[in-house]
Amino acid sequence: MTTVLVIAKEPVPGRVKTRLTPPFSPKEAAALAEAALADTLTTVARIPAGRRVLVLEGRPGPWLVPGFDVVPQCAGGLDERLAAAFAACTGPALLIGMDTPQVTAGLLAPALAPDAWQEHDAWFGPAVDGGFWALGLAEPDPALLRGIPMSVRETGAVQHARLVAAGLRVGQLPKLRDVDTAEDARLVAAEAGAGSFATLYAATAATLHARPAPAEDAPGGRPVRA
């Protein structure tokens, strides 16, 4: 059966989801990252898999659910870390990130079906921002990922082209939105149903809206005082 890999970063304030600050504080951003990771792990724990692996930068926390082997990420750029995660697999593997808490078993089902690899050598899940949220390989060749420019608008297109150029038959998974910005968080929370991320986002956003607006600076750089 397919190994499912989740690549993630320990949700430490100031180290994760920094593009959520502002409007959220580093602590709030880390809490949202933790909720997204917990939802992702919970979904993966419920799907059929030969093995479930959390490829983690940092240390496990109370958000870790049973059923996962935890392995550390290697050093290097994201392409190297993804390549190393696949290199550790000996059979079909599907990798997803921690930034799509709206993922469901149904969205992953095509790549995990008993016949998933009969007509496909790879599965690709594009992201709204131009990247990708899922990548599956029947034969996990790390060379398929090394050198891919990561975290740019062209990441997904370049990765998909690399798969096609290698002669792989690529199956398509649905396009999903990563949680990168506050607007992404709002839209993903609306899609994510009643999971931890959606619940926490609603509470955090309500608290945010209830805060007093910061005073604008007066001419000359002095804050306006009431």
C-alpha positions as CSV (number, residue, x, y, z in Angstrom):
1,M,0.0,0.0,0.0
2,T,1.0,3.6,-0.4
3,T,3.0,5.4,2.2
4,V,1.5,8.8,3.1
5,L,4.0,11.5,4.0
6,V,3.1,14.7,5.8
7,I,5.8,17.4,5.7
8,A,5.5,19.9,8.5
9,K,7.2,22.4,10.7
10,E,6.7,22.5,14.5
11,P,4.2,25.3,15.2
12,V,6.4,27.6,17.2
13,P,5.5,31.3,17.3
14,G,7.7,33.4,15.1
15,R,8.8,30.4,13.0
16,V,5.5,29.4,11.3
17,K,2.9,31.2,9.3
18,T,4.8,34.5,9.5
19,R,2.7,35.9,6.6
20,L,-0.3,35.8,8.9
21,T,1.3,38.5,11.1
22,P,-0.2,41.0,10.9
23,P,-3.1,41.0,11.5
24,F,-2.6,38.0,13.7
25,S,0.0,37.9,16.4
26,P,2.9,35.3,16.2
27,K,1.2,33.3,18.9
28,E,-2.1,33.3,17.1
29,A,-0.4,32.4,13.8
30,A,1.3,29.5,15.4
31,A,-2.0,28.3,17.0
32,L,-3.6,28.4,13.5
33,A,-0.7,26.4,12.1
34,E,-1.0,23.9,14.9
35,A,-4.7,23.5,14.2
36,A,-4.1,23.1,10.5
37,L,-1.5,20.4,11.2
38,A,-3.7,18.6,13.6
39,D,-6.6,18.5,11.1
40,T,-4.3,17.2,8.4
41,L,-2.9,14.5,10.6
42,T,-6.4,13.5,11.7
43,T,-7.5,13.1,8.1
44,V,-4.4,11.1,7.1
45,A,-4.9,8.8,10.2
46,R,-8.3,7.8,8.8
47,I,-7.3,6.9,5.2
48,P,-5.9,3.6,4.0
49,A,-2.1,3.7,3.9
50,G,0.7,1.2,4.2
51,R,2.5,3.6,6.5
52,R,2.0,7.1,7.7
53,V,5.1,9.3,8.2
54,L,5.4,12.8,9.6
55,V,8.5,14.5,8.2
56,L,9.0,17.1,10.8
57,E,11.2,20.1,11.3
58,G,11.3,20.5,15.1
59,R,9.8,18.3,17.8
60,P,6.5,16.5,18.1
61,G,3.9,18.1,20.4
62,P,0.5,17.2,21.8
63,W,-1.0,17.8,18.3
64,L,0.5,14.5,17.1
65,V,-2.1,11.8,16.6
66,P,-1.4,8.1,16.9
67,G,-0.3,6.0,14.0
68,F,2.5,8.1,12.6
69,D,6.2,7.5,12.4
70,V,8.1,10.7,13.0
71,V,11.3,11.4,11.0
72,P,13.3,14.6,11.0
73,Q,13.6,16.7,7.9
74,C,17.1,16.9,6.3
75,A,19.0,20.1,5.9
76,G,18.8,22.1,2.7
77,G,16.2,23.9,0.7
78,L,12.6,22.7,0.4
79,D,13.3,20.8,-2.8
80,E,16.1,18.8,-1.0
81,R,13.8,18.1,2.0
82,L,11.0,16.8,-0.2
83,A,13.4,14.7,-2.3
84,A,14.8,13.2,0.9
85,A,11.4,12.4,2.2
86,F,10.6,10.4,-1.0
87,A,14.1,8.8,-1.0
88,A,13.3,7.1,2.3
89,C,10.3,5.3,0.8
90,T,10.6,1.9,-0.9
91,G,7.3,1.9,-2.7
92,P,4.5,4.2,-3.8
93,A,4.3,7.4,-1.8
94,L,2.0,10.4,-1.5
95,L,3.3,13.5,0.1
96,I,1.1,16.4,1.4
97,G,1.8,19.5,3.4
98,M,0.3,21.0,6.6
99,D,-1.2,24.0,4.9
100,T,-4.4,22.5,3.6
101,P,-6.6,21.6,6.6
102,Q,-9.6,21.4,4.3
103,V,-8.2,18.2,2.8
104,T,-10.5,15.2,3.1
105,A,-10.2,11.5,2.5
106,G,-12.3,12.0,-0.6
107,L,-9.9,14.5,-2.1
108,L,-7.0,12.1,-1.6
109,A,-9.0,9.0,-2.6
110,P,-7.9,8.8,-6.3
111,A,-4.2,8.5,-5.3
112,L,-4.9,6.0,-2.6
113,A,-7.4,3.7,-4.4
114,P,-6.3,0.0,-5.0
115,D,-5.9,0.8,-8.7
116,A,-4.3,4.2,-8.2
117,W,-1.0,3.2,-9.8
118,Q,-2.3,1.0,-12.6
119,E,-2.7,3.8,-15.0
120,H,-0.7,6.5,-13.3
121,D,2.9,6.9,-12.3
122,A,2.4,10.1,-10.4
123,W,-0.4,12.2,-8.8
124,F,-0.3,15.9,-8.7
125,G,-2.4,18.3,-6.6
126,P,-2.0,21.9,-7.7
127,A,-2.4,24.9,-5.3
128,V,-4.2,28.1,-6.0
129,D,-1.0,30.1,-5.4
130,G,0.9,28.3,-8.2
131,G,2.6,25.7,-6.1
132,F,1.3,22.2,-5.2
133,W,-0.2,20.7,-2.1
134,A,0.2,17.0,-3.0
135,L,2.6,14.9,-5.0
136,G,2.5,11.1,-5.4
137,L,5.1,8.9,-7.0
138,A,4.8,5.2,-7.8
139,E,8.6,5.0,-7.8
140,P,9.9,7.7,-5.4
141,D,12.8,9.2,-7.4
142,P,14.3,12.1,-5.5
143,A,15.8,13.5,-8.8
144,L,12.2,14.4,-9.8
145,L,12.2,17.1,-7.1
146,R,15.8,18.3,-6.8
147,G,16.3,21.7,-8.4
148,I,12.6,22.7,-8.6
149,P,12.3,26.4,-7.6
150,M,10.1,26.4,-4.5
151,S,7.7,29.0,-3.1
152,V,7.3,30.9,-6.3
153,R,4.3,31.2,-8.7
154,E,6.0,28.8,-11.1
155,T,6.7,26.0,-8.7
156,G,3.7,23.8,-9.6
157,A,4.1,24.3,-13.3
158,V,7.8,23.4,-13.2
159,Q,7.2,20.4,-11.0
160,H,4.4,19.1,-13.3
161,A,6.5,19.7,-16.3
162,R,9.4,17.7,-14.7
163,L,7.0,14.7,-14.2
164,V,5.8,14.9,-17.8
165,A,9.3,15.2,-19.2
166,A,10.3,12.1,-17.3
167,G,7.6,10.2,-19.2
168,L,5.3,9.7,-16.2
169,R,1.5,9.3,-16.5
170,V,0.3,12.0,-14.2
171,G,-3.1,11.9,-12.5
172,Q,-4.7,15.1,-11.4
173,L,-6.0,15.8,-7.9
174,P,-8.3,18.8,-7.1
175,K,-6.8,22.3,-6.8
176,L,-6.7,23.5,-3.2
177,R,-5.7,26.7,-1.4
178,D,-2.8,26.8,1.0
179,V,-3.0,28.8,4.2
180,D,-0.4,31.5,3.6
181,T,-2.1,34.9,4.2
182,A,-4.9,36.1,6.4
183,E,-7.2,36.0,3.4
184,D,-6.2,32.5,2.6
185,A,-7.0,31.5,6.2
186,R,-10.4,33.1,6.0
187,L,-11.3,31.3,2.7
188,V,-9.8,27.9,3.9
189,A,-11.7,28.1,7.2
190,A,-14.9,28.5,5.2
191,E,-14.1,25.3,3.3
192,A,-12.8,23.3,6.2
193,G,-16.1,22.6,7.9
194,A,-16.1,21.9,11.6
195,G,-12.5,21.0,12.0
196,S,-10.0,22.5,14.5
197,F,-8.7,25.0,12.1
198,A,-12.1,26.4,11.2
199,T,-13.2,26.6,14.8
200,L,-10.0,28.3,16.0
201,Y,-10.0,30.7,13.0
202,A,-13.6,31.8,13.9
203,A,-12.7,32.4,17.5
204,T,-9.4,34.2,16.7
205,A,-10.9,36.4,14.0
206,A,-13.7,37.4,16.4
207,T,-11.1,38.4,19.0
208,L,-9.1,40.3,16.4
209,H,-12.2,42.3,15.3
210,A,-12.9,43.2,18.9
211,R,-9.5,44.7,19.5
212,P,-9.2,48.5,19.5
213,A,-7.8,49.9,16.3
214,P,-4.2,51.1,16.7
215,A,-3.8,54.9,17.0
216,E,-2.5,56.5,13.8
217,D,0.6,58.6,14.0
218,A,0.2,62.3,14.1
219,P,2.3,64.5,11.8
220,G,5.9,64.5,13.0
221,G,5.8,60.8,13.9
222,R,4.1,61.3,17.3
223,P,1.3,58.9,18.2
224,V,-2.2,60.3,18.5
225,R,-3.3,60.3,22.1
226,A,-7.0,60.2,23.1
